[in-house]
Structure formats: structure tokens, C-alpha cells
Amino acid sequence: MPRKGTGLKLVNIPKFCVSALTLIFINSAYAQETTPPVQETPPPESELEIVKSVKQVVEEANDNNQTTNSILDKRVKSVKESNINPFSISQYRQNYLLPFTYVSSPNAISVDGLTDENIDKFEAKYQISVSMPLYLMDDDASGVFFGMTLISFWQVYNSETSKPFRENNYEPEVFYQWQTDWDILGYRFNQFNLGLNHQSNGQSGLKSRSWNRLYATAIFSDIDSFYYLKAWYRLPEDEKTFELDPTGDDNPDITDFIGHAELGYGFNFGKVNLLTKITNNLSFSENRGSIEFNLTYPINDRYDWLLQYFNGYGDSLIDYNRHQQRIGLGIQLKLF
């Protein structure tokens, strides 16, 4: 008990602590209110202009107001009409008949009785290619499609060996087609395809050739030209355990010759159309591939005269690893 007369008083500790904390909180809040906010540095004006330009290009490309005429407009319109007609199928790739072609080094292995001595370097070649929709989107052009392409090489002038079909290549595929029709910087981004492709010559044993691919294709155009780029990935197969193994890979080195991509260019000048196709294996050490020119002149509204020249590898599956030159003359259905 404290002594009297000292002048000391006991302090209420809890009330003192609460008062002190309240004072600290008020001072802190006042400091936050009086401290000016930190301003972020705005991006440079040049950067803002670039962003605005990109946004404007994307918006204009994706609207329904088409400002760029395309060489493919007529074809796209006709294909849309065919897609919704249950009694028709559409032209897919080229459809042509070349009754007369000359090939530099045809392969005789594919037909019994054909030899290097009696094989004819003059033969007919034709291609039939069609597609049909399996599922259509609202625009009548985009959706899932089935395509089929047949190429045949016919020794029609070879009476000595009963005029056999030297080689047939079958190419069924299923693909998704996106009809973009975007206008970009004076060009039309027409279409993007993504698909699964099988190609075979329908033979067995040593004559068999086949492969499977995943592929993507982009098509662009302007008023008198179109361009496409097609790239693919070959689906791997097991190696053969013996020479005639039917389950093994018939042609493990096919991409070394045919390549991994195809570049196409179509051009119109007057009444003449030119379609060029280039394939390449993209190898610097052993570069291989092919080039094909298709020159057409109209016969009427449906058919064109066709002059075709091929140089390289992959003229047919049986000749995939055999360098060929071929030139032919015939007719084709109008392509564009």
C-alpha cells in the first residue's frame, strides 16, 4: 500500500493501450489520404497506334462487308449451292483427262508382264476428285467433309501387254473446312482446312505403296490470283519384320522424296489460267521435291484445254522415289 504524501497515482493500463492504438490508426489513415497516388507511365503513342491498327484490321477482316474481290468467288458460290443440294457432289481438286502423255522413266514393277523393255513411255493419265459434306455449318460452306481423289496411269497404247492400267492411286480423306472469307490488306483469306488423309495404290507385297497424313491447308486470293500452303505430318508406322510383311511400312522414306509441304499458286491472265504446285522435303543436304505446271485455255463455260508438265518425285506412288518428267495434253473441268 503506497505511502501518503508521495503524489504518485496508479495508471489504468488497458485504457492507455486502446487510446494509443486508436491514435496510430487515425494517423495512418490520414497519411494514406494525403499521399498522392502513383501514376502509371502511359505506353508510347507509337505503341498505341500499332495496337489500334491491328484491332482495326482484325475487325474489318471479320465483318460481313467484303471489300476485296477474289478469283475464287464464282467457285465458292457454286460449291455452296452444291453443298445444300442433296443430289449433287462437288469438284474437289482438278478433274482432267490427258489422253496423251509422255513420261521419262515409268516403273514396270506394278503390272505382271510389264518389263523395262516392253513398257510404253506414252500413256494416258486422268484424275477424278470429288467432295461431299458430312456436316454443314450455317454458312453452307464450313463443316466436315469427305473427299476422294483417284489418279490413274493407263498404258492405253501398249497393245503388246493388253493395255493395262500401270498404276492407280486412291486418296480418301476427311477434313474440317473453315470458310473464313476475311479481307486482309487487299487479300482474301478464303479458307482453312484441317484433315486426315490416306493414300494407297491398292497393291500388296512388293508393289504396295501407302501412307497416312495429318494436314493443314490455308488458301488466300485476290482478284486475279490465289495462293495456298499445305503442310503435313506423316503418321508413323511399324517397320517390316520381313520383306513381305503386310503390316509394316511399305515406304518409310517417302517424305525424303515427296516432302513435307506443298505450295500452290494460281494466276489468271486474259483467258489463260496457270496453276503451279511445288513440293519439297525442306532438306539442305539432300533436297528433293517436285514442280508441276497446269496451263489451261477455255473450250466453253465448263471445259478447258489443259497442258500439264511435271518434273521431280511423286508423279505416282509407285514412282515416289524415281525422278520423272511428264508432259501431257488433254481437257479438264473448269477449276477457277
C-alpha positions in Angstrom: 0.0 0.0 0.0 1.6 3.4 -1.1 2.6 5.9 1.4 0.6 9.1 1.8 2.0 12.4 0.5 4.2 11.0 -2.3 1.9 12.4 -5.1 2.0 9.1 -7.2 -1.1 7.8 -9.0 -1.8 4.3 -10.5 -2.3 4.4 -14.3 -5.2 2.4 -16.0 -3.0 0.3 -18.4 -5.8 -1.1 -20.7 -7.4 2.3 -21.4 -4.0 3.7 -22.2 -3.2 1.0 -24.8 -6.6 1.4 -26.6 -6.1 5.1 -26.8 -2.6 4.7 -28.3 -3.7 2.2 -30.9 -6.6 4.4 -32.0 -4.3 7.4 -32.4 -1.9 5.3 -34.6 -4.7 4.1 -36.8 -6.1 7.7 -37.3 -2.6 9.0 -38.3 -2.1 6.1 -40.7 -5.5 6.6 -42.4 -4.7 10.4 -42.7 -1.4 9.6 -44.2 -2.9 7.3 -46.9 -5.5 10.0 -47.8 -2.9 12.8 -48.1 -0.3 10.7 -50.1 -0.7 11.3 -53.8 -1.4 8.2 -55.9 1.4 6.8 -58.1 0.6 7.4 -61.7 1.5 4.7 -64.3 3.6 5.7 -67.2 1.4 5.5 -70.3 2.6 3.5 -73.3 4.3 5.4 -76.1 1.9 6.8 -78.7 3.6 4.7 -81.4 2.7 1.5 -79.5 -0.9 2.7 -79.1 -1.2 3.3 -82.8 0.1 -0.2 -83.6 -2.4 -1.8 -81.3 -5.2 0.3 -82.8 -4.2 -0.6 -86.3 -4.1 -4.4 -85.5 -7.5 -4.2 -83.9 -8.9 -2.3 -86.9 -7.5 -4.8 -89.4 -9.0 -7.8 -87.4 -12.4 -6.1 -87.1 -12.5 -5.2 -90.8 -11.4 -8.7 -91.8 -14.0 -10.4 -89.7 -17.0 -8.3 -90.7 -19.5 -9.3 -93.3 -18.6 -6.4 -95.6 -16.3 -7.9 -98.2 -14.1 -5.2 -99.9 -11.7 -7.5 -101.8 -12.8 -9.3 -105.0 -11.5 -12.8 -105.2 -10.7 -15.0 -108.2 -12.4 -17.8 -106.3 -15.7 -16.0 -105.7 -17.5 -17.8 -108.5 -16.2 -21.2 -107.4 -17.2 -20.7 -103.8 -20.7 -19.6 -104.7 -21.2 -22.7 -106.9 -19.8 -25.1 -104.2 -22.2 -23.6 -101.6 -25.1 -24.3 -103.9 -23.9 -27.9 -104.5 -23.4 -28.4 -100.7 -27.1 -27.9 -100.0 -28.3 -29.9 -103.0 -28.8 -33.5 -101.8 -28.5 -34.8 -105.4 -25.0 -33.4 -106.2 -21.4 -33.7 -105.2 -18.7 -31.0 -105.7 -15.4 -30.9 -107.6 -12.6 -31.0 -105.0 -9.2 -30.9 -106.8 -8.6 -30.9 -110.5 -10.7 -33.2 -112.7 -9.0 -33.9 -116.0 -8.3 -36.4 -118.8 -4.9 -36.4 -120.5 -5.3 -39.0 -123.3 -1.7 -38.4 -124.4 1.3 -38.0 -122.0 5.0 -38.8 -122.3 6.8 -39.9 -119.2 10.6 -40.2 -119.0 11.1 -43.3 -116.7 7.9 -45.3 -116.0 8.1 -48.1 -113.4 7.2 -51.5 -114.7 7.0 -53.3 -111.3 3.3 -52.6 -110.8 1.9 -54.9 -113.5 2.8 -58.6 -114.2 4.1 -58.9 -117.7 5.4 -55.3 -117.9 9.2 -55.0 -118.2 11.6 -52.2 -118.8 11.8 -53.5 -122.4 8.0 -53.5 -123.3 6.7 -50.7 -121.1 5.4 -47.7 -123.2 6.6 -44.2 -122.3 3.4 -42.9 -123.9 0.3 -43.4 -121.7 -2.9 -41.7 -120.7 -3.4 -40.1 -117.3 -6.6 -38.9 -115.6 -7.7 -37.6 -112.3 -11.2 -37.6 -110.7 -11.6 -35.7 -107.4 -14.9 -35.0 -105.6 -16.1 -34.0 -102.1 -19.3 -34.0 -100.2 -20.4 -32.5 -96.8 -20.9 -34.8 -93.8 -21.9 -31.9 -91.6 -22.5 -28.3 -92.6 -22.4 -25.1 -90.6 -24.9 -22.2 -91.1 -22.9 -20.6 -93.9 -23.3 -23.7 -96.1 -19.5 -23.8 -96.7 -17.9 -24.6 -93.4 -18.1 -28.0 -91.8 -16.9 -31.6 -92.0 -16.3 -33.0 -95.5 -15.3 -36.3 -97.1 -13.1 -36.1 -100.2 -11.9 -38.7 -102.7 -9.3 -38.4 -105.4 -8.3 -41.1 -107.9 -5.4 -40.8 -110.3 -4.8 -43.5 -113.0 -2.0 -44.2 -115.4 -3.1 -46.2 -118.4 -0.9 -47.9 -120.9 -3.6 -47.5 -123.5 -1.2 -47.5 -126.5 0.6 -50.7 -125.3 -1.1 -53.5 -127.3 1.8 -55.8 -126.6 0.8 -56.1 -122.9 -3.0 -55.8 -123.4 -3.2 -52.1 -122.5 -3.0 -52.5 -118.7 -3.6 -49.8 -116.0 0.0 -49.4 -114.9 -0.9 -47.6 -111.6 -3.9 -46.4 -109.7 -3.6 -44.1 -106.7 -6.6 -43.8 -104.3 -6.7 -40.9 -101.8 -9.7 -40.7 -99.4 -9.7 -38.1 -96.7 -11.9 -36.5 -94.0 -11.4 -32.8 -93.2 -12.8 -29.8 -91.4 -13.2 -26.8 -93.7 -13.5 -23.3 -92.3 -14.7 -20.8 -94.9 -13.2 -17.6 -93.4 -13.6 -15.1 -96.3 -11.6 -12.4 -94.4 -10.4 -9.3 -96.2 -6.8 -8.5 -95.1 -4.7 -5.8 -96.6 -6.1 -6.2 -100.1 -6.2 -10.0 -100.0 -8.9 -12.5 -99.1 -8.1 -15.2 -96.6 -10.6 -17.7 -98.1 -10.3 -20.9 -96.3 -8.5 -23.1 -93.7 -8.7 -26.9 -93.8 -7.5 -29.5 -91.2 -7.8 -33.2 -92.2 -6.7 -36.8 -92.1 -5.6 -38.3 -95.4 -4.8 -41.8 -96.6 -3.1 -42.5 -100.0 -2.6 -46.0 -101.4 -2.1 -47.7 -104.8 -4.3 -50.7 -103.7 -1.5 -53.2 -104.2 0.1 -55.8 -101.9 3.5 -57.3 -101.4 6.4 -55.6 -103.1 4.0 -53.5 -105.2 2.3 -51.9 -102.2 2.7 -48.2 -101.5 0.7 -46.3 -98.9 0.9 -43.6 -96.2 -1.3 -41.6 -93.8 -1.0 -37.9 -93.0 -2.5 -35.2 -90.9 -2.5 -32.0 -92.9 -3.4 -28.3 -92.7 -4.1 -26.0 -95.7 -4.5 -22.2 -95.9 -5.9 -20.5 -99.0 -5.5 -16.8 -99.9 -6.5 -14.9 -103.0 -7.0 -11.6 -104.7 -8.8 -10.5 -107.9 -6.6 -12.5 -110.3 -4.6 -14.9 -108.2 -4.8 -17.4 -105.4 -2.2 -19.0 -103.2 -2.2 -22.0 -100.9 0.1 -23.6 -98.4 -0.4 -27.2 -97.4 1.8 -28.9 -94.8 1.5 -32.4 -93.4 2.8 -34.7 -90.7 3.2 -38.4 -91.7 1.7 -40.8 -89.2 4.4 -43.3 -88.2 4.1 -47.0 -89.0 5.9 -50.1 -87.7 8.9 -51.3 -89.6 8.6 -54.5 -91.6 9.9 -57.6 -89.8 10.4 -59.3 -93.1 10.3 -58.2 -96.8 6.7 -59.2 -97.5 5.4 -58.2 -94.0 1.9 -56.8 -94.8 1.7 -54.9 -91.5 4.9 -53.0 -91.9 5.7 -49.7 -93.6 5.8 -50.0 -97.4 7.7 -46.8 -98.0 9.4 -45.5 -94.8 11.4 -42.8 -96.8 8.5 -41.3 -98.8 8.8 -37.9 -97.2 12.5 -37.8 -98.2 11.3 -37.6 -101.8 7.8 -36.1 -101.7 8.5 -33.8 -98.9 6.5 -32.2 -96.0 4.7 -29.3 -97.7 3.1 -28.1 -100.9 2.9 -24.6 -102.2 0.4 -23.7 -104.8 -0.1 -20.6 -107.0 -3.0 -20.0 -109.5 -3.0 -17.0 -111.8 -5.3 -15.7 -114.5 -4.1 -13.5 -117.4 -6.8 -13.0 -120.0 -8.3 -16.3 -121.0 -5.3 -18.3 -119.8 -5.0 -19.8 -116.3 -1.9 -21.1 -114.8 -1.7 -23.4 -111.7 1.7 -24.2 -110.2 2.4 -26.8 -107.5 5.7 -27.1 -105.7 6.6 -29.8 -103.1 9.8 -30.0 -101.2 11.4 -32.1 -98.4 13.0 -28.9 -96.8 16.4 -30.6 -96.6 19.6 -28.7 -97.2 21.8 -31.7 -97.6 19.6 -33.9 -100.0 17.0 -31.5 -101.3 14.2 -33.2 -103.3 10.7 -32.4 -104.4 8.7 -31.6 -107.5 7.2 -28.9 -109.6 4.0 -29.1 -111.7 2.6 -26.6 -114.2 -1.0 -26.7 -115.4 -1.8 -24.3 -118.2 -5.4 -24.0 -119.3 -7.4 -22.3 -122.1 -11.2 -22.3 -122.2 -13.1 -24.5 -124.6 -16.5 -23.4 -123.2 -18.0 -22.5 -119.8 -17.5 -26.0 -118.5 -14.2 -27.3 -120.0 -10.7 -26.1 -120.6 -7.8 -27.4 -122.7 -5.0 -28.5 -120.3 -1.3 -28.6 -120.9 0.5 -30.3 -117.9 4.2 -30.6 -117.1 5.7 -32.4 -114.1 9.3 -32.7 -113.0 10.5 -34.4 -109.8 9.5 -37.1 -107.4 6.0 -38.4 -106.6 4.4 -38.4 -110.1 2.7 -41.6 -108.8 3.1 -43.7 -105.6 4.9 -46.5 -107.4 7.3 -43.9 -108.7 7.6 -41.9 -105.5 11.4 -42.4 -105.3 12.0 -42.3 -109.0 12.7 -39.0 -110.7 10.3 -38.3 -113.5 9.5 -35.8 -116.2 6.0 -35.9 -117.8 4.2 -33.7 -120.3 0.6 -34.2 -121.3 -2.2 -32.6 -123.2 -6.0 -33.0 -122.6 -9.1 -31.4 -121.1 -10.2 -30.6 -117.6 -13.3 -29.3 -115.8 -13.0 -25.6 -115.1 -11.3 -25.2 -111.7 -11.5 -21.4 -111.2 
